[in-house]
């Protein structure tokens, strides 16, 4: 991946320390096409950053992930985690290039599933910044989605898949766990997600769901229960993005506070009923 330029990094630091409202302001998510693929054929993983407008209630693309601190992996049907970070291609330009201000484009990685069954993709980003002895600012971002491979790829072939409940993003962040099969969600159905923070259910957290085509007009917000679960009724066939952000503060002996931000997204596809 391309690295930050010195100029870009300096601007980033200024935004962090002198404009706190800009601190880690964007969401990041991963999408896979096709979601159900023929075994041995390529699928494409896209790392997308956006969802900043309308108080994080849109599907707008706003820029690129920070390539210096991002890892991408796929968990295969056997539970093995395969690192794809070195395969990521930058389909964009540096922010100092001619055109709109800011980083442009997004990242892609190709993957060929050689076994039948469930695959999960997870992108992870950890950033920590501190100016001298001042407060520490940290963000942990985990983005997930699922796909499947079969010799004869069909929606019905994916309906009996299991294995979605394992934590794959690390126990130091916030992660969505699908309760029902995210590859068997149909228009007019329901999707239930469980939110875990550092491996434990996270209750009383606001989760936003937005549909790609309708964006802000499709937004739903629900609060997780004491099991960390939230259920959404889904509409037309499309891609749907669930997101959450949890901010925490830790007092310091000097009276200031260290700040931590935990972000998580989950993308799933809703199909038309056969």
BAPARO-303991 format. One line per field, with one value per residue (C-alpha): residue number from 1; residue in one letter; x, y, z. Coordinates in steps of 0.05 Angstrom, whole numbers. Example, Ala and Ser with C-alpha at 12.3 -4.5 7.8 and 13.67 -1.06 7.14 Angstrom:
BEGIN
num (1 / 2) .
residuo (A / S) .
px (246 / 273) .
py (-90 / -21) .
pz (156 / 143) .
END
This chain:
BEGIN
num (1 / 2 / 3 / 4 / 5 / 6 / 7 / 8 / 9 / 10 / 11 / 12 / 13 / 14 / 15 / 16 / 17 / 18 / 19 / 20 / 21 / 22 / 23 / 24 / 25 / 26 / 27 / 28 / 29 / 30 / 31 / 32 / 33 / 34 / 35 / 36 / 37 / 38 / 39 / 40 / 41 / 42 / 43 / 44 / 45 / 46 / 47 / 48 / 49 / 50 / 51 / 52 / 53 / 54 / 55 / 56 / 57 / 58 / 59 / 60 / 61 / 62 / 63 / 64 / 65 / 66 / 67 / 68 / 69 / 70 / 71 / 72 / 73 / 74 / 75 / 76 / 77 / 78 / 79 / 80 / 81 / 82 / 83 / 84 / 85 / 86 / 87 / 88 / 89 / 90 / 91 / 92 / 93 / 94 / 95 / 96 / 97 / 98 / 99 / 100 / 101 / 102 / 103 / 104 / 105 / 106 / 107 / 108 / 109 / 110 / 111 / 112 / 113 / 114 / 115 / 116 / 117 / 118 / 119 / 120 / 121 / 122 / 123 / 124 / 125 / 126 / 127 / 128 / 129 / 130 / 131 / 132 / 133 / 134 / 135 / 136 / 137 / 138 / 139 / 140 / 141 / 142 / 143 / 144 / 145 / 146 / 147 / 148 / 149 / 150 / 151 / 152 / 153 / 154 / 155 / 156 / 157 / 158 / 159 / 160 / 161 / 162 / 163 / 164 / 165 / 166 / 167 / 168 / 169 / 170 / 171 / 172 / 173 / 174 / 175 / 176 / 177 / 178 / 179 / 180 / 181 / 182 / 183 / 184 / 185 / 186 / 187 / 188 / 189 / 190 / 191 / 192 / 193 / 194 / 195 / 196 / 197 / 198 / 199 / 200 / 201 / 202 / 203 / 204 / 205 / 206 / 207 / 208 / 209 / 210 / 211 / 212 / 213 / 214 / 215 / 216 / 217 / 218 / 219 / 220 / 221 / 222 / 223 / 224 / 225 / 226 / 227 / 228 / 229 / 230 / 231 / 232 / 233 / 234 / 235 / 236 / 237 / 238 / 239 / 240 / 241 / 242 / 243 / 244 / 245 / 246 / 247 / 248 / 249 / 250 / 251 / 252 / 253 / 254 / 255 / 256 / 257 / 258 / 259 / 260 / 261 / 262 / 263 / 264 / 265 / 266 / 267 / 268 / 269 / 270 / 271 / 272 / 273 / 274) .
residuo (X / X / X / X / X / X / X / X / X / X / X / X / X / X / X / X / X / X / X / X / X / X / X / X / X / X / X / X / X / X / X / X / X / X / X / X / X / X / X / X / X / X / X / X / X / X / X / X / X / X / X / X / X / X / X / X / X / X / X / X / X / X / X / X / X / X / X / X / X / X / X / X / X / X / X / X / X / X / X / X / X / X / X / X / X / X / X / X / X / X / X / X / X / X / X / X / X / X / X / X / X / X / X / X / X / X / X / X / X / X / X / X / X / X / X / X / X / X / X / X / X / X / X / X / X / X / X / X / X / X / X / X / X / X / X / X / X / X / X / X / X / X / X / X / X / X / X / X / X / X / X / X / X / X / X / X / X / X / X / X / X / X / X / X / X / X / X / X / X / X / X / X / X / X / X / X / X / X / X / X / X / X / X / X / X / X / X / X / X / X / X / X / X / X / X / X / X / X / X / X / X / X / X / X / X / X / X / X / X / X / X / X / X / X / X / X / X / X / X / X / X / X / X / X / X / X / X / X / X / X / X / X / X / X / X / X / X / X / X / X / X / X / X / X / X / X / X / X / X / X / X / X / X / X / X / X / X / X / X / X / X / X / X / X / X / X / X / X / X / X / X / X / X / X) .
px (0 / 21 / 45 / 25 / 66 / 102 / 56 / -6 / 18 / 32 / -38 / -66 / -30 / -55 / -127 / -118 / -89 / -118 / -186 / -211 / -277 / -238 / -207 / -217 / -282 / -296 / -322 / -288 / -320 / -306 / -349 / -341 / -365 / -391 / -417 / -429 / -375 / -355 / -299 / -233 / -257 / -235 / -274 / -257 / -251 / -259 / -236 / -280 / -279 / -337 / -404 / -384 / -441 / -509 / -477 / -451 / -519 / -503 / -466 / -423 / -350 / -305 / -233 / -185 / -164 / -97 / -52 / 3 / -40 / -87 / -87 / -133 / -146 / -194 / -215 / -226 / -276 / -224 / -215 / -146 / -133 / -99 / -66 / -79 / -48 / 9 / -41 / -78 / -78 / -89 / -140 / -133 / -84 / -48 / -84 / -34 / -51 / -93 / -168 / -214 / -179 / -164 / -145 / -183 / -204 / -204 / -166 / -179 / -153 / -167 / -177 / -190 / -227 / -204 / -251 / -326 / -359 / -359 / -306 / -302 / -261 / -236 / -199 / -167 / -136 / -103 / -77 / -47 / -24 / 7 / 40 / 95 / 67 / -3 / -65 / -62 / -112 / -125 / -174 / -187 / -227 / -254 / -293 / -323 / -364 / -377 / -377 / -383 / -355 / -388 / -377 / -447 / -456 / -528 / -565 / -597 / -529 / -510 / -572 / -543 / -475 / -450 / -389 / -404 / -399 / -324 / -286 / -236 / -218 / -180 / -205 / -180 / -235 / -310 / -335 / -402 / -422 / -480 / -531 / -568 / -535 / -516 / -514 / -587 / -621 / -679 / -720 / -772 / -732 / -692 / -619 / -594 / -525 / -489 / -439 / -379 / -329 / -263 / -299 / -359 / -430 / -437 / -506 / -538 / -500 / -532 / -524 / -540 / -561 / -561 / -578 / -531 / -582 / -627 / -573 / -598 / -671 / -663 / -629 / -650 / -622 / -631 / -599 / -566 / -598 / -562 / -537 / -507 / -559 / -599 / -647 / -664 / -721 / -691 / -723 / -705 / -648 / -584 / -520 / -531 / -480 / -484 / -439 / -424 / -375 / -358 / -317 / -283 / -242 / -189 / -169 / -95 / -56 / -45 / -120 / -126 / -158 / -134 / -187 / -202 / -249 / -274 / -307 / -339 / -376 / -410 / -434 / -484 / -524 / -599 / -625 / -692 / -733 / -727) .
py (0 / 72 / 107 / 175 / 232 / 277 / 334 / 291 / 264 / 335 / 357 / 296 / 312 / 383 / 359 / 311 / 359 / 426 / 405 / 348 / 343 / 312 / 257 / 191 / 218 / 168 / 97 / 42 / -21 / -80 / -105 / -169 / -184 / -233 / -253 / -325 / -347 / -410 / -448 / -432 / -366 / -297 / -253 / -180 / -148 / -72 / -29 / 32 / 93 / 141 / 145 / 212 / 256 / 261 / 241 / 175 / 158 / 153 / 107 / 161 / 147 / 200 / 176 / 119 / 77 / 95 / 46 / 49 / 18 / -29 / -104 / -148 / -222 / -278 / -335 / -398 / -454 / -490 / -430 / -411 / -337 / -318 / -249 / -209 / -143 / -150 / -161 / -95 / -50 / 25 / 48 / 121 / 179 / 215 / 274 / 325 / 304 / 348 / 342 / 344 / 355 / 294 / 222 / 195 / 124 / 60 / -5 / -72 / -142 / -205 / -273 / -342 / -391 / -462 / -497 / -499 / -465 / -401 / -347 / -284 / -222 / -176 / -110 / -80 / -14 / 11 / 82 / 115 / 187 / 228 / 296 / 298 / 282 / 303 / 260 / 196 / 187 / 116 / 85 / 11 / -3 / -72 / -82 / -149 / -185 / -256 / -294 / -366 / -411 / -472 / -516 / -496 / -426 / -411 / -373 / -437 / -470 / -418 / -424 / -478 / -447 / -442 / -414 / -340 / -334 / -335 / -271 / -257 / -183 / -189 / -180 / -109 / -77 / -78 / -130 / -149 / -223 / -243 / -284 / -309 / -329 / -264 / -302 / -323 / -256 / -242 / -180 / -170 / -211 / -196 / -190 / -198 / -176 / -185 / -131 / -152 / -106 / -139 / -206 / -190 / -169 / -94 / -70 / -1 / 18 / 52 / 13 / 46 / 7 / 40 / 12 / 29 / 53 / 95 / 119 / 167 / 155 / 82 / 92 / 51 / 59 / 10 / 1 / -65 / -105 / -135 / -191 / -140 / -158 / -116 / -137 / -99 / -110 / -107 / -80 / -88 / -131 / -91 / -84 / -61 / -29 / -34 / 12 / 30 / 75 / 73 / 128 / 121 / 168 / 150 / 202 / 218 / 240 / 309 / 320 / 308 / 248 / 196 / 182 / 115 / 104 / 35 / 31 / -30 / -43 / -103 / -108 / -160 / -171 / -179 / -223 / -227 / -286 / -345) .
pz (0 / -10 / 53 / 78 / 49 / 99 / 82 / 89 / 156 / 182 / 162 / 196 / 261 / 260 / 252 / 309 / 360 / 341 / 313 / 359 / 321 / 263 / 304 / 268 / 240 / 185 / 185 / 146 / 119 / 73 / 16 / -25 / -95 / -111 / -42 / -65 / -114 / -151 / -118 / -152 / -181 / -157 / -111 / -97 / -29 / -25 / 34 / 34 / 79 / 86 / 121 / 152 / 128 / 163 / 229 / 201 / 172 / 98 / 51 / 19 / 4 / 35 / 25 / 38 / 98 / 130 / 93 / 146 / 200 / 163 / 159 / 118 / 126 / 105 / 151 / 110 / 124 / 166 / 211 / 184 / 179 / 113 / 111 / 49 / 70 / 19 / -37 / -28 / -88 / -82 / -134 / -122 / -115 / -59 / -30 / -59 / -130 / -175 / -162 / -102 / -35 / 8 / -8 / -68 / -87 / -46 / -37 / -69 / -58 / -97 / -66 / -95 / -49 / -61 / -12 / -6 / 52 / 94 / 89 / 130 / 114 / 168 / 162 / 224 / 239 / 303 / 310 / 372 / 375 / 430 / 429 / 481 / 550 / 529 / 526 / 485 / 429 / 405 / 356 / 342 / 279 / 259 / 195 / 175 / 122 / 99 / 34 / 11 / -43 / -74 / -134 / -155 / -124 / -108 / -54 / -30 / -23 / 30 / 74 / 120 / 133 / 204 / 240 / 241 / 317 / 325 / 342 / 287 / 297 / 362 / 433 / 442 / 401 / 385 / 337 / 306 / 308 / 263 / 302 / 240 / 174 / 138 / 72 / 78 / 91 / 45 / 29 / 83 / 133 / 195 / 211 / 283 / 304 / 370 / 391 / 433 / 465 / 485 / 477 / 521 / 500 / 496 / 517 / 512 / 449 / 389 / 324 / 258 / 196 / 127 / 59 / 2 / -50 / -6 / 41 / 94 / 77 / 97 / 164 / 225 / 295 / 352 / 420 / 438 / 495 / 555 / 510 / 462 / 409 / 361 / 306 / 243 / 193 / 123 / 60 / -13 / -39 / -32 / 10 / 82 / 128 / 204 / 245 / 317 / 352 / 426 / 458 / 525 / 569 / 620 / 673 / 679 / 741 / 710 / 706 / 631 / 598 / 549 / 496 / 462 / 404 / 383 / 315 / 283 / 218 / 186 / 114 / 90 / 27 / 26 / -30 / -66 / -43 / -92) .
END
